[in-house]
Amino acid sequence: MNGVVICGHGSRSAEALHDFETFVEEFKKRNPQMVVSHGFLELSKPSIYDAVELLYNQGVRTISALQLFLFSGKHIEKDIPLQIKEIEGNFPELQIVVSPVLGSDSTILEIIASSVYPLRHYDKKQALLTVGVGATVEMANKQIAEVSKQLSRLVGIDDLHVSFMSKSAKPGFEETITSLANTVDEIIVVPLLLFNGIYYNTIKALSHHIMKQTGKAVFVLPTIALQSGFLDYFTAKGNKYVNKIS
């Protein structure tokens, strides 16, 4: 029997966990033919190990681990592969195949762009400000910068600025949006985050503060997994991957 584990990072934010779990439940409803569980890399329960054990006890011996991560980094390159290797060693006859991260998929860019288009005001001086988490692994930060460039070209906003929430990467979001507010009429903020939570709430709060302080228009897009079309996209991607290894 084949099964699916949707793998997330985990969060201390109850809001982020609620959004993730709601997403998983909607995925299950759209895929009643699949045996599905979910697990987190850290910070939250159930763990990926727990999610695999649940399926194994139901007779599953081949598992597609669908990574609900946007970008690569230490967790993707080292932590998850180590966990998967350890898990496979503890369950006889079990095979786990891990999907790639979502990355700069053109469909994701289209989903984000569909939220930007209604905010395009060609008579205004607009800036596009993307916000990633930021990582000590420079490759992950470069991926965020590249996705930002692709989005900028797609929506036709040349004034692009890339920023980060973590102190591990520069420039920071707060300093970037503060500086931008002095030079443009409107700022479209694109959080490159899958779900709501501490980072997203901070982005919204800082954006609101800048708007009140300067009188400039600041538009903050929803997080990506909550935007229209993302669940359809992830379902199609999951089905394609599961069928590929079945």
N, C-alpha and C positions, 0 to 999 in steps of 0.2 A: 504493500500500500504506500502511496505517495502522500506527502503532506507539505504544508507551507508554514514557515515561521517568519513573521514580519518583525524585523530587527530595528529597534530604535535606540537612541543614545540614553534616554532617561533624563529626568529633571527633578529639581526640588520644588518646582512650581506645580501646584495642584491643577491650575488651569491648563498647563501644557500637557499634563498626563491625561486630563479629561479629554482634551482635543485629540490626542493620539488614540486613546481607547475608543472614542466615538468613531474615528476614522477606520479603525480595525473592524468595528462592528458593521459599519457600512460596507466595507470590503467583503466581509463574510456574507452579507445579505445578497451581494451581487454575484457571489461565487459559491452557491450552495453545494456545488459538486466537489468543492475542495475541503480538506481537513485542515483547518487554520488555527494557529495559536500565535501569540506575540510575546516578545521578551526584550529586555533592556540590557544594554552593555554595562551600565553602572547607575548608581543613584536611586534606582526605582526597582520595584518588583512587579511581575515576575522577572527573573533573570532569563537570559537566552538559554542557559542550561535547563531551567525549570520548564521553559516552553518546549524544548526538545524532548525532555523526559515525558511530558504530558502526551505528546504525539506517539512516542515510542511505546508507551504503555497501551496505546490504542491499536498497536500493530503496525505503525508506520515504520518503514525501513529506509526510505529515500526521502530526504527533505530538501526543499528549495528554500534557502534563507534569503528572503528579499530584504535588502538593506534600504531602509527608509532614511537615507543620508543624502544630502546634496553633493558634498564634496569629499575628496580624499583627505588623508591626514594620518596622524599617528594611530587613531582608533581603527581606521580602515586598513592601513598597511601592516599593523603589528597586532593590536589588541584582539580584534575579532578573529583573524586567522589562528592566533594562539588558542583562543577559547574554543573554536570549532575543532581544532586538532585534539584538544584535551577531551572534549565532549565525545567525539567519535571513538576515542580510546576506551571510554567507559561504557559504551553500548555496543554489544556484538552485532555484526552485520549491518550496522548503520552507515549510510552514506549521506553526507551533507554537501550540497553544491551551493556556493554563495554567489548571488547576483552582483554585478558592478553597482557602484553608486550612481545616482541619477545624473549628476554632472550637467554638462551644457547641452542637454538634449534639446533639439529644436522645438519640440512640442512644449517643453517647459517655458522656453523663451516666448513662445506665442501666447501661452496662458498669462504670463506676466504682462506682456505687451497689451493684451486685451483690456487690462485694467489701467494702463497708462494712456491709451488712445483718447478716452473721454476727457482726460485732463489736459490734453494738448491745446494750448492757446497760442496761436501763431503771432498774435499781436503783443505778446508778453515776452520778456526776457526770462526764459526758463532754464533751470538746471536740473539734471538728473543725478540724484545722490543715492548710490547703492550702499547697503550696510550689511557686511558679513560679520560672523562671530570673530574671526581672526584666530590664527593658530601659530604655534612655534614652528610647525612644518611649513616652510616657505612655499612648497608646491601647492598646498591648499589655498594660500593667499593669492597665488598666481592664477589659480582656477577661478577664484572670485573676480579677479580683475579682468580675466578673459571673458567670462560670462557677461560682465558689466559692459564691456566694449561691444559685444554682439548685440546686447539689448539696446544700447545707445544707437547703433546703426539701424536696428529694426524699427525703432519708434521715431527716428529722425531728430534726436536731441543731441547736438554736438557737445554741449557743455556738460561733460560727464565728470563726476567726482566719486571715487571709491573710498569707503571708510570702514572702520572696524569697531566692534564693541569691546573686545578683549584688549588688555594692555600688551598682549603678545604681538600685536601687529599695529602698524601706523599707516596713515593718520587715524586718529580717533574720530568717532562720529560727532561728539559734542563740539570739538574744536572746528571740525569741517563745516558743520551746519551754521555755526556762529559766524564764521568767516564768510560763507556764501550769502547769508542774509544781507550783507552789506553791498553786494554786487549785482544781485538779480531781483526780478520782481516776484518770481514764484519758484518754489522748490518741490520737486516730486521725489519723495523718499521711497525707495524700494528696499524693504527688508529681505535679504536673501536668507530667510529663515523658513522652516517648514511649518512650525506651529507657534501659537502664542505662548507667552511666558514672561520671565523676568526681563530678558533682553528686549522683547517686543514692547512691553509696557514702558520700559525706559526710553525707547525710541519715540513712542507716542508722547510721553510726558515732556521730553526735551523739545520735540517739535512744536508742541502746544505752547511751551514757554517762549520759544523764539518767535512764534506767530504773535503772541500777546505783546512781547517786548518791542518788536520791530514793525508790526502791522503788515508784514509780508505774508503772502499766501503759502502755506506749507501743507502738502497733501501726502498722507502716509498710506501706502497700499496695504492690503491685508497680507498676512503670511501666506506662503505659497500653497501649502496643502489645503488651505481653507478657501482658495479661489475656485471659481467655477471652472470645471473641466479637469481639475487635477485628479480627482478620484477615478474618473473615466480613464484618464491616461495611465494611472498606476495599475488599474485593473487590467487594462489591455497589455501593459508591459509584463505584469505578473503572469497572466495567462500564457503569453508568448514564451516566457522563460520556462514556466513549468512544463509546457508541452514539448519544449526543446529537449528537456532532459528525461522526459517520461519514457 
